[in-house]
Each structure stands twice: as C-alpha cells, then as structure tokens.
Amino acid sequence: MLLLALDTATPAVTVALHDGARVLAESRQVDARRHGELLLPAVDRVLAEAGLKLDAVSDIVVGVGPGPYTGLRVGLVTAATFGAVLDVPVHGLCSLDGLAYASGLTEPFVVATDARRKEVYWARYADARTRLTEPSVDRPADIADQVAGVPAVGAGALLYDTVFTGVRREAPEHQSAGALAALAAEKLAAGEELPAPRPLYLRRPDAQVPANYKVVTPK
C-alpha cells in the first residue's frame, strides 16, 4: 500500500504519503487563499522527499470537509484527477476525523474548525477514532451549552475559546494529511469501507447570483 493523502478543507494545504505502516513524507502550509497554487507543488515535494514517483501510489484519500466551497473542491478535484489518471481507488474521510485522530485523545471531546461567517464546523467524538455525531455548522453561541467545559481541539475551538472553555491548546490546530492517511490506512487494514469522496459543504457557496439579477440576451 502507498497512500497519497490530500486535504484542503481548512486553511491548511496538506499532503502526505503513507506506506500502510508509517508516514513517509508530509507537507503542510497554512494559507486560506492559495489552495490551488500550493497543492500540486506540495504533492511533488512529498514524492521527492520519499524518493518515489506518482505511479507508485496505490490509493488516494482526500479530506471531504466540512469546509468552504472554494478551498474544499481544490483537493477533491485533484484527488479525482489523480485517481482517474492512475486508475487507483479514491477514498474520502471527514476532515474533522483527521484532526480528531491527530489529537490522540482517549476521552469524549469535540473538534471545531473555523467556518468563517462567525461559525464553526464541529462534531463530537468518543475518542480519537470514534465520531459520535454528524458534522454540523453553527454559531458558537448557539452550541455553548453543549461544548462548555468539554475537551476541544481545532482552530475553531481556539478562535472561540470563551465558548469552547475546555480547549486543548497542545493539540493540533490545523489538519494533518499524515494523520488523515494514518487513519485511512488503519481502517483499510481492518477491512472497513471508506466513504466516497463526496464533499461535505453543509451550506451554500459564498458566491451566489444576486436575487434580482437581470439576464440580458442578445437579439
């Protein structure tokens, strides 16, 4: 097995190679505005670091969000293109699951990422490998009673630490493709079927056609 993992669902543009036992190489750059510019060079970089070619990849895993439309689709389209060119399976994993796995927590906790618009994407976990709820997008104030005092990880929890009062500052703030790949490798080795690489947007794109937009057609 040689897994190529990609995630662009958060401000972190992250790529990793995993051989089924360990992470061979990983890249992570935090820049919310340059997903498309940074992703392919990151793929080249991890392949070079591992001393491997793209055609050695046997599986691709991609973070499916939740995340903003523009950034998220960069990773999904790239993963689908690689899968088609290489004729290898493309698997999806919830991006929050990667952050949860990287935390290593063995107690119930929540993961929260910044959803912009003064909202967070979040979910509850029993431990680092077990998600209890479907991902949601909410204003922190609306879920304060559910998350106050509960251990919390992720950039969203850090951003709204007056609501996520149990935030673990020592835990990873941003996504790691290495953690996503390790989780995927673990699940595949156990015979689990991973989800299809379909995006978890949870809300409409930021860019929309104005409600009163007038279409003008040539005569």
N, C-alpha and C positions, 0 to 999 in steps of 0.2 A: 504494500500500500504506500502511495505517496499522495498525500492530501495537499491541495492548494486551497488555502482559506482566504477569503476576502470579506471585508466589512466596511461599508461607507454609510451606515445608518446614523452615525453620530459625527461630531466634528473630527473624530479620529479616522484617518485613512490608513487602514491597517491590513497587512498581508503576511501570511506565514506559510511555511512548508512543514509538514509533519509526516514522519515515516511509519506511523502506527504505534511507535513507542515513545518518541520524543520530538520536540520542535527542533528542526534543523536550522532554520533561519527565520527571522521575523523583522518586519519594518512597521513603524507606527509614526505618523506625522499628524499633528493636530492643527487643522486648518479648515474651518467650516465652509470656505468659499472656493476651494481648489481641488475638490474630489476628482474631477475629470482630468485635471492636469497632473495630479500626483500618483494616481493609482497604477498606471502601466509602468512608469519608472520604478515604482516600489516592487512590482512583480519581477521586473528584470533584476533588481538589486538582490532580492532574496534567492532567486535562482543562481545568480553569480556567487553569492556567499556560500550556498550549499554545493556549488560545483556541479549543478545539474541543468538539463535542458527542459523546456516546457513539455516536450513529448514524453518525458518520463512520468508525468502526472497521471495517476490512475483514477482519482476522484477530485471533485471540486465541491467545497462547502462555502456558502455565502450567507452572511447575515441578512435576514429578511425584514429587519426592523423590529419594532416600530421606529419610524424616522421620517424626517421631512422628505417630500416627494423628490426634489431635485437631486439631493445627495444620495438617497437610497437607490434610485434607479441606476446610478453610475455603476455600483457594484453588481447589481442584478443583471444588467445588460452585459457587462464584461464577463461575468461568470457564465451566462448563457452562450456567449460567443465562443469562449474557450471550450465549453463543453461540446458545442457543435463541431468546432474545428478538430478537436482531439478525439471526438466520439467517446467521451467518458461521461459517467453519471454526474449530475449536478444536484447537490443536496442543499436544502435550506435549513437554517436554525434561527430561532428567535435571538435577536441581538442581545436582549436583556439576559438571556440564558448564558451567553458568553461572559458577561460581567459577573453574573452570579457564580459561575464556575471559578472564575479567577479569584473571587473573594475567599474561597476555601472555608466559608462559614459552615458550621455543623448545627446551628440553631435556626429557628424561624427568623426571617428577615425580609426586607423589601429592597428592590432595585429601582432606581429612578434616574432617568436621563432627561436632559433639557429638551423640551418640545417647542421652545420659543412661545410667543404669544402669552407669556406668563403661565405656561402649563408644563406638566411633566408627563412623560411616558413612564408607566410603572407597573410592577407586578409583585405578588407575594411568593415567597419560597419557603419550603420546609427546611431545606439545606442547600448547599451549593449545586446540587444536581437535580433537585426536585422542585419544579414550579407548581404552585397551588392554584393560581388564577390566570385567566387570560389577560394579556397586556391591555392596559387602558390609558386614556389620555384625560387628564383632569387638571383643574387649578389646585395648587397645593392646599389652599384654604378649605376647599371642599372635601378633602380627604384627611384633614388634620386629626380628627378623632381616630382614624384607622391606623395612622402611622406614627403618632406621637409616642416617643419612648421605645419604639421598635427599632432594632438594629437596621441600618440603612446604608446602602452603598451606591455610588454613581454620581455623576456630575450634577444631576437634578437634585439629589439629596443635599449635596454640598452647597448648591446655589440657594436652596430654601431651607437652611438649617434651623430656622426658627420654627418650622413646621416638622421637619424630619429631625427631631431632637435626639434620636439615637444614632446619628450618622457616624460611620466608622471612617475616620479620616485616613487611617493607614491602608484602607482597601483601595484597589484601583479606581481611579476617577473615570477613565476612558476605556473604550473597548480594546481588547487584545485579540488579534486573529490567532495568535498562538493558543490562547485559552479556548477559543471557538473550535479550532482544529482538534485540540486535545479532547474536548467534549464529544465532537463528532466521531473521532477515532474510537473512543470508548464505547459509544453507542453502536457503531457499526460492528465492532468486535463482539459485542453482546448479541448481535443479530437483530437489533432494533431497526425499524424502517424510519428513516429521517423524512421530515416533511418536504413537500415540493417547494421549489424556490419561488414562492409567490409573495409579493410584498405585503407587509402589514403597515398600511398608511394610517389607518384609524380616523383620518379626516381628509377633507378635500384639499387639493393643492393650494398654495398661497396665491398663485397666479390664476385669475379667473376672468372670463369675459364679463365686462360691465353689464349690469342688469338691463340698462336702456340702450345697449349698443345697437346702432343702426347699420344694417348691412347695405352697402351700395354696390349694385351690379352694373356692369357696363351695358349700354343699349346696343 
